[in-house]
Amino acid sequence: MRKTLISLAVLGAVAGVAHAQSSVAIYGIVDTGYIKETGRDARMGSNLDNLIGFRGGEDLGGGLKATFELERRFNLNDGTLNNTGAVPRYAGESSSGPDWDGAANFGLTGDFGQIRFGYLNALNTETIREFDPFRQYGVGSMVWSTQRTEGIANSVRYDSPNWGGFSFGLTYSLGQNNKAPAQWAYQGQDNDGWGINLSFDNGPLALTGNFSRLADSDNSQVWNLGAAYRFGSARVSLLYENTRDKGWILGEPSNIVGWVEGDPENSARSRQQTWLLGLEWGIGPGEIDASVQYFRLKDAQGMEEAGSLSNWKYAVGYTYNLSKRTSAYAQAAYIDYKEEAVGRFYHGLDRSSVTAFQIGMNHKF
């Protein structure tokens, strides 16, 4: 009996040591509310992405640590998966995306910074959203370009340490269309992807800049710049994005003007520019958010006769923090498209203007 007790004590001590060296955290967001847009029925939806995630690591000694992250997104209103980062690469491909859409990666961190492998956040979205008062969520969000996504697959990402506010990041992702359909590879659509970010954040001033190209996009490219300055409880931001889409990646074929089934030249080609001026103003337990956007669509295939089209979006919102983890929010936005075809390009609606409202609550755990 005594030997058994001693053995159990030893095993317990070993387990305690192992537990002290490694850790796993469960976290997530639940968010639900209602959205009403011109031309669409009212629907239940969210502002922040509903998700559950697992994040952990193990101390390897010498300042080195192994890390992992798994994140799954879902629709709270019906329990289905929500693969917001998925972008179909060709006609007929499913847009349901990966099961672990938020993140699915493994890596190492230390004095050198952090390196991760797998499905990762895109640098040009993760960094620039901090300069949009609405963090690029909800009806008030900045208008997304066709070459930007939240996640990138088959990738490696490096994030540097912070040197007095300065930092940088690098990503590299493998292309997937190098075998079939053969004509795609022949036409050069199967490029690898890469991205670079430079940032500064120290005190009231924050700056960021990105340049990247998405894998399997015929070397299409997007670059953006953000700047923000805090005055007491208020923060003013300015954001610019420039996109050159060579006509390979855009949402569902039904949303593409002039789509031709099976034609690699699928009428997604365009040039897009977006300017955003934003304001965040903390008042008591809440915050007022507002933005004005000017965005231009040029050389869009199937819409050449429209020439260079200039459009505006105005958004305002209020978030009330019920606690550190729970908040209620309301947003309203008005988008002035110059032509119905532009409304379809960006919004999937043949309308020259769209008004949208959103209310809801969320909780972070």
C-alpha positions, 0 to 999 in steps of 0.5 A: 500500500505504501509503495502504491501511495508513493507511486501515485505521489510521484506521478502527481508531482510529474503531472504537476510539473508538466501542467506548469510548463504548458497551458491551454486557454479557451476563448470566444465571442457570442454576438447577435442582433438584427440587420436591415438593408435597402432591398433585403429583408431584415435578418439576424446577424452579428457585428463581431464574428461569433467564434470559439477558440483554443490557444496554448503553448509549451515552454521549451526552455531557453526563452523558446515556446511552442504555440498553437491556435485553433479558431472556429466561427459560426452563426449564432442565429442558426448554428451553422458554420460562418466561413467569412475568410473563404474566397472561391478561386474558380467557377463552381468551387464551394465558398464554404471555406475551411472548418477552422476559419479563424485560425489553425496554426502552430509555431514558435515564439522567443526573443527573435519574435514569432513564426507560425505555420498553417491558416493565418490572419492576413496582415493587410486586414489584421493591421488596417482594421485598427484604423477603421472605427468599426474595425471592419465589422458590421454595416459601418465597416470600410468597403472591402476590396476584392483582393482582401481576405481575413485568412490565408491558407498554406502560409508561414508568418513572421512577426518581429519583436517590438522595438520602441513601437516599431515592428514588422511582419512577413507572410508567404503562402503557396498557390494551389492551381498549379496542376488543374485546371491546366489552362489556369497554370498556363495563364499564370494564375497559380502564383504564390502569395506574400505580404509585408507590414511595417507598423509604429505604435507608441503613445498617441500616434499609430502608423501602419503600411502593407503591401501584398498579393493573394495566392492564385490571383494572377499576381493581383496586388493590394496596398494600404496605409493607416494613420491615427492620433489620439486626443484625450478620449478621442481618436482620429484616423485616416486610411487609404487602400489601393487595389489592382485586381487582374480578374481572378479572385472575387466572391460568388460568380453570381455577384460578378458583372458579366461573368462567363461560366468557365472563362478564366477572364471572368470579368472580375478585373478592376482597380479600386481605391478607398479613402476613409476618415474616422472618429472614435470618441469615448463618452463615459461607459460608451463610445461614438464611432463615425466614418466618411469614405470615398471610394472609386472603381475604375476599369471594371470589366463589363462596366468600361462604359461607366469610366471612373466611378466615385462613390461615398459611404457615411457611417455612425455607431454607438457602443455601450459597455455593460461590463468589461466583456458585454456590450450593446451596439447600434450602427447606421450607414448610407452608401451612395453608388453612382450607378446600379452596376457599382452597387451590384459589384460591391453589395450584390444589389442593383441599387444606386444607394443602400441604407443599412441599420444594425443593432445587437449585443455581444459577449467576450469570454 
